[in-house]
């Protein structure tokens, strides 16, 4: 006999597994910056319909990228003590189920882009190609960290395209800042797998250059982040709150590196807590700039 409550609980359990697969809560890294670009491109509020479409597009794109990454990395994740409990490694999700999830999110992303405008639709296909390429990068190039930054750096450009079907100069500065920001904290994250990457022939900057050099490269990337965002602030003619957003980003990045320097066991706190706050505060002060 069919029991709705049983079906409901099974559905929630499966949803939790997929959420664990792609770390759904970390979508916060990309959503603030696509919304920031949409606000600046429209010079204010852009409407509830585009807000919903923008969030859905960012979520579908990230689900596609993370799902495809987990699909390709299932052999590696089974060997790494840090990742062997992930759903793609411990058998909770089959390869077939993950692949269907990836295809579904790719289809959703393209469909949403079609609803937004023609340029967004045409760009949705190369964007998916770039997102998919990242997943294979660690197998042949330590450039993977920068490529991951490039993937998230597409978010502001997508936000601008959604509003104006164009990519002005301020968007490039904002996107470059996001690219160096993400690459910088991904270097810190990769320190956790430094020995594993060496042992299994995977490419990463920590495995190739060591901890000291990795920390310095990460700091350099984050300095470049602030430079790019300063140019963005000037080019987009942001006001007082735009400058406050830049100051907050500076303080958060200093805090992040202080936490890692003090204790590398706090890498997860430095990455996920601090960077979550950075994106949210940047979005809040950008919004205040238009009020």
NUNU-838858 format. One record per residue (C-alpha): residue in one letter; x, y, z. Coordinates in steps of 0.5 Angstrom, whole numbers, padded with zeros to 4 digits, always signed. Last residue first. Layout:
AXYZ
...
END
This chain:
X+0039+0106-0004
X+0043+0104-0010
X+0050+0104-0005
X+0046+0100+0000
X+0045+0094-0005
X+0053+0094-0006
X+0054+0094+0001
X+0050+0088+0002
X+0053+0084-0004
X+0060+0085-0001
X+0058+0083+0006
X+0055+0077+0003
X+0061+0075-0001
X+0066+0076+0004
X+0062+0073+0010
X+0061+0066+0006
X+0069+0067+0005
X+0070+0068+0012
X+0066+0062+0014
X+0068+0057+0008
X+0075+0058+0007
X+0078+0060+0014
X+0074+0055+0018
X+0076+0050+0013
X+0083+0052+0014
X+0083+0052+0021
X+0087+0046+0022
X+0093+0050+0019
X+0093+0054+0025
X+0096+0061+0026
X+0098+0062+0019
X+0091+0060+0016
X+0087+0064+0021
X+0091+0070+0019
X+0090+0069+0012
X+0083+0069+0013
X+0083+0075+0017
X+0087+0079+0012
X+0082+0077+0007
X+0076+0079+0011
X+0079+0086+0012
X+0080+0087+0005
X+0073+0085+0003
X+0071+0089+0008
X+0075+0095+0005
X+0072+0094-0002
X+0065+0094+0001
X+0066+0100+0005
X+0069+0103-0002
X+0062+0101-0005
X+0058+0104+0000
X+0061+0111-0001
X+0060+0111-0008
X+0061+0106-0014
X+0063+0109-0021
X+0063+0102-0024
X+0070+0104-0027
X+0072+0106-0020
X+0069+0100-0016
X+0072+0095-0021
X+0079+0098-0021
X+0079+0097-0013
X+0076+0090-0014
X+0082+0088-0019
X+0087+0091-0014
X+0083+0087-0008
X+0083+0081-0012
X+0091+0082-0014
X+0092+0082-0007
X+0088+0076-0006
X+0093+0072-0011
X+0099+0075-0008
X+0097+0072-0001
X+0095+0065-0005
X+0102+0065-0008
X+0105+0066-0002
X+0102+0061+0002
X+0103+0056-0004
X+0111+0058-0003
X+0111+0056+0004
X+0107+0050+0003
X+0110+0046-0002
X+0112+0048-0010
X+0109+0042-0014
X+0104+0038-0009
X+0102+0045-0006
X+0101+0048-0013
X+0097+0042-0015
X+0097+0036-0020
X+0095+0029-0018
X+0101+0024-0019
X+0098+0019-0013
X+0103+0020-0008
X+0104+0028-0009
X+0096+0029-0009
X+0096+0025-0003
X+0101+0029+0001
X+0098+0036-0001
X+0091+0034+0000
X+0090+0039+0006
X+0094+0044+0003
X+0089+0044-0003
X+0084+0048+0001
X+0089+0054+0002
X+0090+0054-0006
X+0083+0054-0007
X+0083+0060-0003
X+0087+0064-0007
X+0084+0061-0014
X+0077+0064-0011
X+0080+0071-0010
X+0084+0071-0016
X+0078+0069-0021
X+0073+0074-0017
X+0078+0079-0018
X+0078+0078-0025
X+0070+0078-0025
X+0070+0085-0022
X+0075+0088-0027
X+0072+0084-0033
X+0065+0087-0031
X+0067+0094-0030
X+0070+0094-0037
X+0063+0092-0040
X+0060+0085-0042
X+0054+0086-0046
X+0047+0083-0046
X+0044+0089-0041
X+0041+0085-0035
X+0042+0078-0036
X+0049+0079-0040
X+0051+0083-0033
X+0050+0077-0029
X+0053+0072-0033
X+0059+0077-0033
X+0059+0077-0026
X+0058+0069-0025
X+0064+0068-0030
X+0069+0069-0025
X+0067+0062-0021
X+0069+0058-0027
X+0076+0063-0028
X+0077+0061-0021
X+0077+0054-0022
X+0081+0055-0028
X+0086+0059-0023
X+0087+0053-0018
X+0087+0048-0024
X+0093+0051-0027
X+0097+0045-0023
X+0096+0041-0030
X+0095+0034-0032
X+0090+0030-0028
X+0088+0037-0024
X+0085+0040-0030
X+0080+0034-0031
X+0074+0037-0027
X+0076+0044-0029
X+0074+0042-0036
X+0066+0041-0035
X+0065+0049-0032
X+0069+0051-0039
X+0064+0047-0043
X+0058+0049-0039
X+0060+0056-0040
X+0061+0055-0048
X+0054+0052-0048
X+0050+0058-0044
X+0053+0063-0048
X+0048+0063-0054
X+0042+0062-0048
X+0045+0069-0045
X+0046+0072-0051
X+0039+0071-0053
X+0035+0073-0047
X+0033+0071-0040
X+0028+0065-0042
X+0034+0061-0046
X+0039+0062-0040
X+0034+0058-0036
X+0033+0053-0041
X+0041+0052-0041
X+0041+0052-0034
X+0036+0047-0033
X+0039+0042-0038
X+0046+0042-0035
X+0042+0041-0028
X+0039+0035-0031
X+0045+0032-0035
X+0049+0033-0028
X+0044+0029-0024
X+0043+0024-0029
X+0051+0023-0029
X+0050+0022-0021
X+0045+0017-0021
X+0049+0013-0027
X+0055+0013-0023
X+0051+0011-0017
X+0050+0015-0011
X+0050+0012-0003
X+0056+0008-0006
X+0062+0011-0001
X+0065+0015-0006
X+0060+0019-0010
X+0056+0020-0003
X+0063+0023+0000
X+0065+0019+0006
X+0072+0017+0002
X+0073+0025+0001
X+0078+0026+0007
X+0081+0019+0007
X+0083+0020+0000
X+0082+0013-0004
X+0075+0013-0006
X+0075+0020-0008
X+0080+0019-0013
X+0076+0014-0017
X+0070+0018-0016
X+0073+0024-0019
X+0070+0024-0025
X+0063+0024-0023
X+0064+0028-0017
X+0067+0034-0022
X+0061+0033-0026
X+0056+0034-0020
X+0060+0040-0018
X+0060+0043-0025
X+0053+0041-0026
X+0051+0043-0019
X+0054+0050-0020
X+0051+0052-0026
X+0044+0050-0024
X+0045+0054-0017
X+0047+0060-0021
X+0042+0059-0026
X+0036+0059-0021
X+0039+0065-0017
X+0039+0069-0024
X+0032+0066-0026
X+0029+0068-0019
X+0032+0075-0019
X+0030+0076-0026
X+0023+0075-0024
X+0023+0079-0018
X+0026+0085-0021
X+0032+0089-0023
X+0033+0094-0017
X+0039+0099-0018
X+0043+0101-0024
X+0041+0095-0028
X+0048+0093-0030
X+0050+0095-0022
X+0045+0091-0019
X+0046+0085-0024
X+0053+0085-0023
X+0052+0085-0015
X+0047+0079-0016
X+0052+0075-0020
X+0057+0076-0015
X+0053+0074-0009
X+0051+0068-0012
X+0058+0065-0013
X+0061+0064-0007
X+0054+0062-0003
X+0053+0056-0008
X+0057+0053-0002
X+0051+0051+0002
X+0049+0046-0004
X+0056+0042-0002
X+0055+0038-0009
X+0055+0031-0006
X+0052+0033+0001
X+0046+0036-0003
X+0045+0030-0007
X+0045+0026+0000
X+0040+0031+0003
X+0035+0030-0003
X+0035+0023-0003
X+0034+0023+0005
X+0028+0028+0004
X+0025+0024-0002
X+0025+0018+0002
X+0022+0022+0008
X+0016+0024+0003
X+0015+0017+0000
X+0015+0014+0007
X+0010+0020+0009
X+0006+0019+0003
X+0004+0011+0004
X+0003+0007-0002
X+0000+0000+0000
END
